[in-house]
Amino acid sequence: QVQLVEIGGGLVQPGGSLRLSCTASRTIFRFATMGWYRQTPGKQRELVATITAGTSPDTFNYADSVKGRFTISRDNAKNTVFLQMNSLEPEDTAVYYCSAYDRYDRQLYWGQGTQVTVSA
């Protein structure tokens, strides 16, 4: 069983920045992809950004709504994936979830979620 622990959410003003981190209980080289998704009440969970893990070069995928503002990255030594969020907008308000697909046990794991609120 894999555990994903997210930290870094909070309240920020429009135009501000936040950095989310997601630390896995196993080496991230196990995971074909790791990523961030977000969800607001009454809506489906949507992709924010993904990154391949354990391969070189990295491959990135971003939702159109966050391109140029958000950056996903990873620290292999710390088994951690980050989401740097800049120029935040009220529309970015959501619960953000970390995900990881384990290539060995073929399971998709989710973190517990962290709330991001963008408001003046």
C-alpha positions in Angstrom: 0.0 0.0 0.0 1.3 3.4 -1.0 0.7 6.5 1.0 0.8 10.0 -0.5 1.0 12.9 1.9 0.2 16.4 0.6 1.1 19.7 2.3 1.1 23.3 1.2 -2.5 24.3 0.7 -4.0 27.4 2.2 -5.5 30.8 1.6 -3.9 33.2 -0.8 -4.9 36.4 -2.5 -5.3 36.6 -6.3 -2.0 36.9 -8.0 -0.2 35.1 -5.2 1.7 31.9 -5.1 1.6 28.6 -3.3 3.7 25.5 -3.5 2.2 22.1 -2.9 4.3 19.0 -2.1 3.4 15.3 -2.2 5.6 12.8 -0.5 5.2 9.1 -1.3 5.9 6.3 1.1 7.8 4.4 -1.6 10.4 5.4 -4.1 8.9 7.4 -6.9 10.7 5.3 -9.4 7.9 2.8 -8.9 5.4 5.2 -10.5 4.8 5.5 -14.2 3.3 8.9 -13.6 2.6 11.3 -10.7 0.4 14.2 -10.9 -2.0 16.7 -9.4 -5.7 16.9 -9.9 -8.3 19.3 -8.4 -12.0 19.2 -7.6 -14.6 21.7 -6.6 -18.1 20.9 -5.2 -20.4 19.4 -7.8 -17.7 19.0 -10.4 -15.6 16.1 -11.6 -12.0 15.8 -10.5 -9.8 17.4 -13.3 -6.2 17.0 -14.3 -3.9 19.9 -13.4 -0.5 18.5 -14.2 1.4 15.2 -14.5 5.0 14.2 -14.7 6.6 10.9 -15.6 8.6 9.4 -12.8 11.7 7.2 -13.1 12.4 8.0 -16.7 14.6 10.4 -18.5 13.8 12.9 -20.0 10.8 13.9 -17.9 7.5 14.3 -19.7 5.0 16.9 -18.6 1.3 17.5 -19.2 -0.6 20.5 -18.1 -4.2 21.6 -18.2 -4.7 24.5 -20.6 -6.0 26.7 -17.8 -2.7 26.5 -15.8 -0.1 26.5 -18.6 2.4 29.2 -17.9 1.4 29.6 -14.3 1.9 26.2 -12.7 5.0 24.0 -12.7 5.3 20.4 -11.7 8.6 19.0 -10.6 10.0 16.1 -8.6 12.8 15.4 -6.1 13.7 11.7 -6.5 15.9 11.6 -3.4 12.9 12.8 -1.3 10.2 10.8 -3.1 8.4 14.1 -3.5 6.5 15.8 -6.3 5.9 19.5 -6.2 3.3 21.9 -7.8 4.4 25.5 -7.9 1.4 27.7 -8.5 1.9 31.3 -9.5 -0.5 34.0 -10.5 -3.3 32.3 -8.8 -6.8 33.1 -9.7 -10.1 32.6 -7.8 -11.0 29.9 -10.4 -8.0 27.9 -9.0 -9.8 27.4 -5.7 -10.3 23.7 -5.2 -9.2 20.7 -3.2 -5.9 19.5 -4.8 -5.1 15.8 -4.9 -1.8 14.1 -5.5 -1.9 10.9 -7.6 0.5 8.2 -8.4 0.2 5.2 -10.7 2.4 2.3 -9.5 3.7 0.4 -12.6 4.4 -2.8 -10.5 1.1 -3.3 -8.7 -0.9 -1.4 -11.4 -2.7 0.6 -8.8 -3.7 4.3 -8.8 -3.1 5.9 -5.5 -4.5 9.2 -4.2 -3.5 11.5 -1.4 -6.0 12.9 1.1 -6.3 16.3 -0.6 -5.3 19.8 0.4 -7.5 22.9 0.1 -6.4 25.8 -1.9 -8.5 29.0 -1.6 -7.8 32.1 -3.7 -9.7 35.0 -2.4 -9.2 38.7 -1.6 
